[in-house]
Amino acid sequence: SHILLFMNVNPIQVNKWIHEARTNRYDLLRMVFPGEASLTLDELETQTERLNIVDLGPKAYAIGKTIASLNFEAIGVKITAIRRNDKRIIDPPPSTELAAHDIVVLYGAYPNLEKAEWILIEGDKTKP
């Protein structure tokens, strides 16, 4: 992929080719090793926990709110770190108040991370 990008091939096309190649390889593996572990890439992606970064703009809902008040535990998301100016706050306590321009690091499964990001920015817990 690096060579294709270096040769100015469209990055979207490169990602598409990589995704197709991986899908084909995993399909072949599923034929050899069928069973519960044979999730599709989309299913695996929604169940795998990962990190997500959210930059709180000056009008974000979460500004001035404490981590505890956002109740992310209820949706399976944890704030693992905050970067404020040049300082890192690792595993911030629930009483930590969020500020404008904080960079918030979230940990959880993809659909839950999407909800948490929406809450941080928009504040409405019922995403449209």
Contacts in CASP RR format, 6 or more apart in sequence:
PFRMAT RR
TARGET T0000
AUTHOR 0000-0000-0000
METHOD contacts of the structure
MODEL  1
SHILLFMNVNPIQVNKWIHEARTNRYDLLRMVFPGEASLTLDELETQTER
LNIVDLGPKAYAIGKTIASLNFEAIGVKITAIRRNDKRIIDPPPSTELAA
HDIVVLYGAYPNLEKAEWILIEGDKTKP
1 14 0 8 1.000
1 18 0 8 1.000
4 14 0 8 1.000
4 17 0 8 1.000
5 11 0 8 1.000
5 14 0 8 1.000
19 41 0 8 1.000
22 41 0 8 1.000
23 41 0 8 1.000
26 41 0 8 1.000
30 38 0 8 1.000
39 47 0 8 1.000
45 110 0 8 1.000
46 109 0 8 1.000
46 110 0 8 1.000
46 111 0 8 1.000
47 109 0 8 1.000
48 109 0 8 1.000
48 110 0 8 1.000
49 107 0 8 1.000
49 108 0 8 1.000
49 109 0 8 1.000
50 107 0 8 1.000
50 108 0 8 1.000
50 109 0 8 1.000
50 110 0 8 1.000
50 113 0 8 1.000
51 80 0 8 1.000
51 105 0 8 1.000
51 106 0 8 1.000
51 107 0 8 1.000
52 105 0 8 1.000
52 106 0 8 1.000
52 107 0 8 1.000
52 108 0 8 1.000
52 113 0 8 1.000
52 116 0 8 1.000
52 117 0 8 1.000
53 103 0 8 1.000
53 104 0 8 1.000
53 105 0 8 1.000
53 106 0 8 1.000
54 103 0 8 1.000
54 104 0 8 1.000
54 106 0 8 1.000
54 116 0 8 1.000
54 117 0 8 1.000
54 120 0 8 1.000
54 121 0 8 1.000
55 101 0 8 1.000
55 102 0 8 1.000
55 103 0 8 1.000
55 104 0 8 1.000
56 62 0 8 1.000
56 63 0 8 1.000
56 98 0 8 1.000
56 99 0 8 1.000
56 100 0 8 1.000
56 101 0 8 1.000
56 102 0 8 1.000
56 103 0 8 1.000
56 104 0 8 1.000
56 120 0 8 1.000
56 121 0 8 1.000
57 63 0 8 1.000
57 100 0 8 1.000
57 101 0 8 1.000
57 121 0 8 1.000
58 100 0 8 1.000
58 101 0 8 1.000
60 98 0 8 1.000
60 100 0 8 1.000
60 120 0 8 1.000
60 121 0 8 1.000
61 119 0 8 1.000
61 120 0 8 1.000
61 121 0 8 1.000
61 122 0 8 1.000
61 123 0 8 1.000
62 70 0 8 1.000
62 98 0 8 1.000
62 104 0 8 1.000
62 119 0 8 1.000
62 120 0 8 1.000
62 121 0 8 1.000
62 123 0 8 1.000
63 98 0 8 1.000
63 99 0 8 1.000
63 100 0 8 1.000
64 97 0 8 1.000
64 98 0 8 1.000
64 99 0 8 1.000
65 97 0 8 1.000
65 98 0 8 1.000
66 94 0 8 1.000
66 95 0 8 1.000
66 96 0 8 1.000
66 97 0 8 1.000
66 98 0 8 1.000
67 79 0 8 1.000
67 92 0 8 1.000
67 93 0 8 1.000
67 94 0 8 1.000
67 95 0 8 1.000
67 96 0 8 1.000
67 98 0 8 1.000
68 94 0 8 1.000
68 95 0 8 1.000
70 116 0 8 1.000
70 119 0 8 1.000
70 120 0 8 1.000
72 78 0 8 1.000
72 79 0 8 1.000
72 106 0 8 1.000
72 116 0 8 1.000
72 119 0 8 1.000
75 112 0 8 1.000
75 115 0 8 1.000
75 116 0 8 1.000
76 108 0 8 1.000
76 109 0 8 1.000
76 112 0 8 1.000
77 106 0 8 1.000
77 107 0 8 1.000
77 108 0 8 1.000
77 112 0 8 1.000
77 113 0 8 1.000
77 115 0 8 1.000
77 116 0 8 1.000
78 106 0 8 1.000
78 107 0 8 1.000
78 108 0 8 1.000
79 92 0 8 1.000
79 104 0 8 1.000
79 105 0 8 1.000
79 106 0 8 1.000
79 107 0 8 1.000
80 90 0 8 1.000
80 91 0 8 1.000
80 105 0 8 1.000
80 106 0 8 1.000
80 107 0 8 1.000
81 88 0 8 1.000
81 89 0 8 1.000
81 90 0 8 1.000
81 91 0 8 1.000
81 92 0 8 1.000
81 104 0 8 1.000
81 105 0 8 1.000
82 88 0 8 1.000
82 89 0 8 1.000
82 92 0 8 1.000
82 96 0 8 1.000
82 98 0 8 1.000
82 102 0 8 1.000
82 103 0 8 1.000
82 104 0 8 1.000
82 105 0 8 1.000
83 89 0 8 1.000
83 102 0 8 1.000
83 103 0 8 1.000
83 105 0 8 1.000
84 99 0 8 1.000
84 101 0 8 1.000
84 102 0 8 1.000
84 103 0 8 1.000
85 101 0 8 1.000
89 96 0 8 1.000
98 104 0 8 1.000
98 120 0 8 1.000
104 120 0 8 1.000
106 113 0 8 1.000
106 116 0 8 1.000
106 117 0 8 1.000
114 127 0 8 1.000
115 125 0 8 1.000
115 127 0 8 1.000
118 124 0 8 1.000
118 127 0 8 1.000
119 125 0 8 1.000
END
